[in-house]
Each structure stands twice: as C-alpha cells, then as structure tokens.
Amino acid sequence: MNKFLFKLHSWTALLAVIPLLVICLTGSLLVFKHEIDRLLMHDNVVVPDYSSQRLPMDDLLAEINTKYADHQVTGWLFHDDPERADLVYVIANGTDTWNYLFLDSYSGTILAEPVPLDHYLTDWLLELHYTLLLGDAGLLVAGLFSIALLGLGISGIILHRKFWKKFFTLRWKKRLVIYFSDLHKMVGVIASPVLLILGFTGSWWNIDNFIHELQEHADGHTHYLMTERLYNDQLSLDTLLETSSKELDGFTTNYLSLPWEPGTAITAWGSVPSKNPLSSRYSSTVSFDSQTGELLGTTDIRNTGFGPAIVDSFEELHYGTFGGLTTRVLWAILGLAPLILSVTGITLWFKRSRQRRLKRQKKLAQLPE
C-alpha cells in the first residue's frame, strides 16, 4: 500500500508541479493584494481625505451615470477601512464585459477610469491564480490541480503518519539526499493543514463556478449584452441600504449587486454579528425587486444551518483573513511551501531514479553471458 501511495504521490507531484507552483506563488502574493496595489497605484486605491462623511449613494450613482452615460453600474464594493476607495463595477452598453473604476466616496471624485477586470498587475495575477489564463476552461483546469494539491497533502500525511518521531530532525551533515528528505517531510507536515484548506476551498470554488457556467450556457444561452439600465431610476439606493440594515439585526452592506441582466434583483451582500469567527463579509443577503424596490427576501447566516455556514467560511479560510495580519502572513509563508517541496521532492526523485538505474545496470552486468 505504501509503495503504491508513494508512486502516486511522486508522479502526481511531477505532473502538477509547474501549475501548482504558479497557483501557490500567486496566491501568496494575493494575500497582500491591497498592500501591493497601494504601493504601485496609491492614488487609485487610497482616498486623499476621509475626515468627512461619505456622500449619499444616490449622489455618487448619479455622478457615475452622468460621467459614464454609455455604461451601467452593476456592482459596488465597500471596504471596512475608510481610507480605501470604493470599487464600482460597470458594463459598457452593447457589451457583456465587466469593468471597474475606483471612486472617492467622500468627494465623489473618480480616482481611476473604468478598466477590464485583469488590467492591473494584481488583477492579472488573480486571473492567473484562478484560471491559469485559460478562460472559463481554466476554472476546471485550475480546480483539478487544486484537487491534486489536496491529494498530495493527504497522501503525504499518510506516508509520514509517524512524523512526530523525528519531526525536528534535520541531518545537516549527512548526504544531500538525506537532508532534503528530512526537510521535505518537515515542511510538508508543517504546511499540510493550510495546503489542505487551500486545495479544498480552491477546487470547490473553481469547479462550482465551472459547473455554473456550463449550466448557464447549456441551452446555447449567451451572456446578456447590456443595452439599457435594468433597474428603476427612481429607486433610492440609500433607502434600500437603510432598509437592509433594519431587516437583519446588525447587518452591514459590503457589496451591492445591481442588475446585469434582465430579471436580476438588487441584492445587498453583507455581514452580521456572529459567534462564528469564520463568517465572511458576504455571509448574509437582503434582496429587492429592481423595478419596485419591494423586499424579496433575506438570508441570515445565523439561521441557515451548518452546511451554508461551512461554505461561507471558505472565504476566510482561503484568504487567511480570519485572524487579521497574523494569519495572512502565516498563509502567505505556508503558501510558498510547495516551492521548497518541489525542489526537495524533484531532487529526491532524480536521486532515487538514478540509484535504481545503477542497480539495474549492476544486476545486468552480473548476469552470465
């Protein structure tokens, strides 16, 4: 059993090493996406002055609609940090392409013009991380490699299930192959809990999104091309947000979804006070009819049961945000573990392959002619 599992572990690692390195390295960088954006394009993502109150949402929306009359607003992302600019998603008329801009919600100033979702460096890294730049098919491909990461973690734990006996042993003065073997086991054991979490949550999201895309286009249905505003201009976003906060006790809107195709509701995605430390910023929802503003329904993560709460926790677990800066740094460091594991693992594989080849040659040389 161990022999078969070892071969499976080795060959899976060899076949998946490059994509997994890309996924893990980009993931570690993206843990600090905002910090990188702030460093590279400070004036886009940080508002100059946040000492005053935010302007009313209706005024901000009117400003965007006036300046970009040929675009329709489809989403609005808010941040807990008042220093960060709002991120507003728009679709140009005649297209189905999502773009986004940065907005100073205190002055109403557009800090950066609408750009594609993969325009900036960290956006491109995010696309590379989730799809390997292969489009919708890349969701499945990256998802399968995430499953491979999950398999490597599980098989590694089984193979080294007695790791505690020599867990902190690094035989520095021995041959390189022995040192690499110790290092491979140590790093694998330390990083495996986080890598298992990353592999499982990543594969879940990617495959779920891929299946959603297949179902949406199964009957030949294509994405809707934006032609007009799909919600009632007379509706007040400020009123809808105020209603949302009253419908769910303690509800805070973190993302407002506006219609991007006919029949779509206006939905406030947000958080509620919860004893669950893994509850995400988008755990609960309040939805409204996009024409009448009538309340359609609510989803309170506190009352949805165990299953939805588990799925909702994937965001905090995948990004390592549940423990603040400490867990983010830890996630970023352990996310780089595959770099060490690949170097040590490939070295060990080649060393052992060479040893097996030399043994075969030696046996053949001893055979009688």
N, C-alpha and C positions, 0 to 999 in steps of 0.2 A: 504493500500500500504506500509506504513512504517513498519507495523508489519511483513509483508511477507519479505520485504527487510532486516529487522533486523535478521530474522531467517536465510535467505540466507547468509547474511554476517557472522553470527555466525558459522553456520555449515561449510561453505567454509573454514573459518579460522581454525576450529578444525581439519578438514580433511587434510588441506595443511600445517599445522603449522611446522612440522618437516622438510619436503623438502624445504620449503621457508626459514626457519632459516639457513639450510645448504647453500642454494644458496646465501642468503644475506650476511651471515658471510664470506663466501669465497670471495664473490665479494668485500666486504670492504677491505679485506686483499690484494686482487689482484690489487687494485688501486695503491698499492706501491710494485708491483712485482719486479721491478728493484732494489728498495732500499733493499728489503728482500734478493734478490739474491746477491747483493753487500755485504751485511752483512754476509751471510752464505757461499758464494763462491767467494770472492773478486777476487782471481787470475784468475778465469774463465771469468768474465764479464768485467773486467777493464784492459785496456792495460797499460803496465808498463811505456811507453813513447810515447806521441803523439805530440812531438815538431816538428817532421819531416813531410814530405809529405806521403800520402798513396802510397803504391806500385801500379803499374798498375794492373788492374783487370786481364789481361791476365796472368801476372806472378803469381798472387795469385791463379788463377784457375789451372794453370799448377802445382803449388806446391801441391794443394789438390789432383789433378788427379794422380800425381806421388806417393804420400804417401798412397792414398786410391784407388789403381787401380781397386779394386773389388767393388767400389761404383761409383755412378753417381750423380753429383751435380744437384739439381732440383730447388733450390731457394736460394736467397741471400738477407738478410735483413741488411739495413744500418740504422744508427741512426744519429739524429741531433747532439747529444753530441759526440764530437770527442774522449772522454775518454772511450766510450763504445766499446766493441769488436763487430765485425761483427758476425752475426748468419747465418751459412750456412747449408742449408738442403741437405741431401744426401739420396739415396736409394741404398741398397746393391744389387748387381746382384743376380738374382734368387728369389728376394722378391718384395713385393709391400709395404714394411714397411718404413715409413719416419722416419729418424733420423736427428739429428742436432749436429753441433760442433761449438765451439767458436774460432774465428780467430783474431789475431792481424794483422790488415791490414797495419801497419806501418813497421813491421818486417817480416811478412809472417809466424809467429810462430803460430802453433796450440795450443791454450790455454787449450782446453779440447777435448777429443776424442769423436767420434760420439756416441750418446746415444738416446734411444727412446724418443718420444715427451712427455712422462709422467714420465721421470726419476727423475728429481729434485723435491724438495718439492713444489715449486710454480707451476711447470708443473702439478703435481698430483692434486694440489688444483684447477687448471684451468680445468682439466678433470672432477673433482668432480663438479665444478660450472656449467659446460655446459651440462654434460651428467649424473650426479649422479652416475658415474662409471658403466653405463648400456650400453655402446657402442652406436651404431647407434640408437637403440631404445630409449636410454636415451635422445637423442636430442628431440624427441617428448614428452617424459615424462616431462623433464625439461621445455619444451616450454609450455605445458599445465599448469604446476604450475606457470609459469610466467603470463599466462593469468589469473590464479586465483588471483595472486597479483594485476593485473590490475583491476580485478573485485572488489577486496576488497577495493582498493583505490577509485574507482568510487562510490561504494555503501556507503562507509564511508563518502564521501563528501556530497552525497545526504542526508544521515541520519542526518548529523550535518551541514547542509547548513546554519544554523543561528549561526555558531560558534562564529562570531565576538562579539556577545552579552556578552559572558562570556569567551572570548578566553584566557585571562591571569589569570583565576580564578583557584586556586589550594587550595581546602579547607583542609588544613593540619590537623586541629584539629577535623575534622569530622571522622566518621567511615571509616575504611579502604576501604570499597566498594565505598564510595563517593569520596575519594581521588583518588583511582585507576580509577574511571570513568572520573574525571577531567583530570588526567594525560593521559589516553588513548586518549581522544578527542584532547588534546593539541598536543601530539606527532604525532598523526595521521594527523592532519591538517598541521603541520609544515613540516612533511616528505612526505606528499602525492604527491606534484609536482614531486619530484625526484623519488619516488617509481613508479609513473605512467610512467615516462620516462623509468626507468629500466625495468619495466614489459613489456611495449610495444616493446621496441627495442630488449630485450632478447627473447621474444616469436617470434618476426619476424624472427630473425636470426636462431633460433633453428628449427622452423617449415619449413622455406625456405630451410635450409640445409638438413633436413629430407626428404622433397619432392624431392630435387635434388638427394639424394642417392637412393630413390625409382625409380625415372625415369631412373637413370643410370643403375640400375640392373633389370629393369622391364622385359627385354628380356633374362634374365639369364646371362647377361654380368658380368664378374668378373673384379676386378682390374688387370691392366696390370702388369705382372711380369717383372721387369727390367732385360734385357739381354745384352744391349749394349748402347753406347752413342747415344742419339736420336737427336743430333744437330751436325752440321758440325764443325769439329775440327779447320778448317781453319778460321772460323769466329772470329773476334776480338770483345770481349765484350767492350773494351774501345771505339772502333769505334761506336758500337751500342749505347752506353750510350751517346756519344758525339752527335750522330745523334738525339737521343731522345730530348736532351736539345735544339736542333735547331728547331725541328718540332713543339714544343709548346713553346710559349714565356714564359720564366721564369720557365720552367719545371725542377724539381729536382727529380731524381730517389730515391725512398726509399725502393723499393723491386724489385728485378729482378727475374722473373719466367722463369726457363728453362724447356724444355720438360720432362714430367714424364710419358708420354705415346705417342705412335705414332700419328703424325698429330698435336701435340700441338705446338703453336707458342712460340717464345721467347718474353716475354712481360715485359716492364718496367712500374711499377706502381709508381706513384709519385704525387707530389703536384704542383700547380701553384699559383701565386699571385692572391688572390681573395678578394673581399669585404665581402664575407660571412665568418664570424668568426667560423662557424661550418664546414667548408670544411676540409676534412680529409687528412691524409698523403698519401692516396692511391686513391685520387679522380679522377685522370686522367691517361690515359694509352697510350703507344706507342708500337705497336706490329710489329714483324719482322718474316719473314719466317725462320724456324730453319735450313734450308739447304742452302738457297741462301743469306740470310740476307736482302732480299727485304722488303721494308716497306709495311706492310699490311694495316695499318690504325692507326688512333689516336682517343682518346676520351678526349675531353676537357670539364671539369665540368662546365666551364663558358658558354658553348654553348649547354648544354644538356637539359635544361629546368628545370621546377620546381620539377617534380617527382624524377628524379635521384638525384637532389641536396638534397632533403629531405632524401632519403635513405642513401646517402653518409654521411649525418650529424649524423646518428645513432651512428657511432663510437665515435665521440667526445662527444656526449650526454651520451652514455652508460658509458664511462670511466671517464667522467668529466674532460677531458684534455683541453677543450676549453678555460679555464680561468687560466691555469697554476696550481701552487701548491694550490692556494686558493680554486678553485673548486674541486680539487682532495680531499683535506682534508674534504671539505663540503660533497662531495659524500660519502666518507668513513664513516663519522659520521652518516649521514642520512640513509645510507645503513644498519646501525645497529639498526635503529628504530624498525624493526619487533621483535627484542629481547624484547624491552620494551612493545610493543603492544601485544606480545604473553603472557607475564607474566600477564599484567593487564587484557587482554581480557579473558584468561582462568580463572583467579581468579573471575572476574565478572560473567562469565558463570556459574561456580560452585556455587557461592553465590546465584545467581538468581534461579538456578535449585533447590537448597536446600530450598529456600523460597517458590517456587511453590509447592514442595513436602510437606512441612509443612502445607501449606494452604489446599491442597487436603486432608491430613490426618485430619486436623481440621474439615473440612466440613463433612467428612465421620463419624467422631466421634459425630457430632451433629444430624446425621440422626436418626429417630425413629427406634427402633428395630421391 
